[in-house]
Amino acid sequence: MRTRLLAALLLVPLLTGATGSPGGGAGERAPEPAASKPIAPDTATPGATAPRAACDPLGGGECALPFPNDWHTRPDPTTPTGRRLALRPESLPRSAAGAPVDPAAWNRADGFSPGSTALVHLPGLDAEVSGLPPVTDIGRSLRPDAPVVLLDATTGERWPHWAELDSRAPPDRRALLIHPARNLHEGHRYVVALRHLRAEDGSPLPAPEPYRALAGRRLPAAHPLRPRQLQLTPALDLLARGGIPPRSLTLAWDFTVASRHSLTGDLFSARDQAIRALGDRAPEFRITATTDPTPEQDPLIGREVTGRLTAPNFLALPGGPPGSVLLRDHGGVPRRNGDLEADFRCVIPRSAFRTPARPALYGHGLLGSRDEVGARNVRAMAAEHGFAFCATDWIGMAKADVPVVLAALADVTGFQAVPDRGVQGILNAVLLGRALTHPDGLPAHPALRGAAAPLLDPAAGLVFDGNSQGGILGGALVAADRDVRAAVLGVTGMNYGLLLNRSSDFAPFQAVLDTAYPDPVAQQVVIALMQLLWDRAETNGYAPLLRDRKVLLHIAFGDHQVANAAAEVQARTAGVPVLTPSLAPGRSPDVVPHWGIRRVRAPHAGSALVLWDSGTPAPPPGNVPPTGGHDPHEDPRHSAAARAQKAEFLRTGRVVDVCDGAPCTAEPVER
């Protein structure tokens, strides 16, 4: 994968136009520390009707900042939140080639991402001297004197978070990144307040002059800051009612989180249209090849089947090739554009010729393909536990999409094609699952039958197993596909915006981003913009819906590719408890390991997060990838004990102890 991506970097000069110079789990939620003083819910209507400038005066010359920000929205009574994004090209970063962002795709949303990282640039800020809560001490964010207050304006609840300066940037261009430790509530408005911030020498960081003016007395109607003061007043009043004097702050702003409909509407509309069109029929498909390897060729798999599934095409281009975006009607709803064919591949264990196997969907890794279903660990899982795995490409984030992804990093306007095609990719997987379980579908085809009996047992029910990207996208699939009875999300996390800087896989992509958007602050805005659209095709936009599903999260401690922090945000949001004992004493760098996540012991009925430890050092606290020791990313799936735990969960929904009452460990896999 990395070799292919590095080769693709040869396209960078063409893509950028640059010449070389950069221009539901069961049970109760874990108790959390209470705020020092409850803040009454906000009853004011945010926003004013006065004309808005493209740049927020609070940004201090950084036009898009602070971000996310209701300054960049407008009232819209037709949306569930009553607002709609109103981003303008002049508000957003231009590429080094001078390309502005066309915000049309973003402005369909009625709010910002529920996993939004709040961004602001405050020159001279020192994180340690200011006492910013690090990822290793999330509980500190709720202390009475916490320097960052993240407040749900709808409920008055203080929100847990961690805050950090961009570790990758030079000192004068380090954005402050405020990450919610649990996704924000859909449709709610949030207020960010910064206070008691200090420079490296301990001196107080002064509030920007525009904020001081806004937080003071009412400005005259003709004052250039009057529209901003009108918009911000409800948030400042809310803070004041909670005992946080606005004049004591360094900065404050507010933003609205997108509604569930805004986040999930594209996928759920396409799914519902496709299922209605099917009625009680199986999806159409055709088998293209059947191979029966000899035991000498493959002692685990008795048959491989490849084919093509016919699915409704909701992409604007016929056949939905890479770069396609969704075709929409006048109301913005995805509209069918004929059909397309999705290739799939299945591996059937030898045991299925004696006892029919349980049908299972497999989700492949980063920018890979359906062929990953033939990987050694997947074949072992099939043979050891009687599963027949089938996979289709996660189009949008598949091998064929690599040039599109690279081009989108060079000009973020093109990023829309990644999640839009991703919606179609998830729909294709939903329909493949239906074909696997429908009595007139794949189980009835001669290619999926032995000499005297079927090779699949559709009555056993459909399950899902995915790793890495397959886990990150798999949560959205599981939320959308009610045929899936249980799922394993391996080495998973959510919110690509949080993951990218923390992943060793991002290095070749970072090279494109460095060329196209060389300023580190602009890069953080670009990543935030990408996440706003990515929500529609990855778990970050669907995580609350997993609370009533059965999901097992298998995590590799110290993972170099998918950050452990992202997995814990997912667990808190989806209400998934952690199986204990989770790590040996002293292994976690956290003040309170797994803060805000309920703890359970095996046997446990329902969802759970299980950590697998290969001895890799703990991840660094900043927004950089781990580099120490062995990368354990592939270790859990290659552990026979982990596969046994997965199999039991997929069959029964129960998490059993496979580690003899001790923290789970996995042998490092040589690659």
Disulfide bonds with the S-S distance in Angstrom:
Cys55-Cys63 1.86
Cys346-Cys390 2.00
Cys659-Cys664 2.02
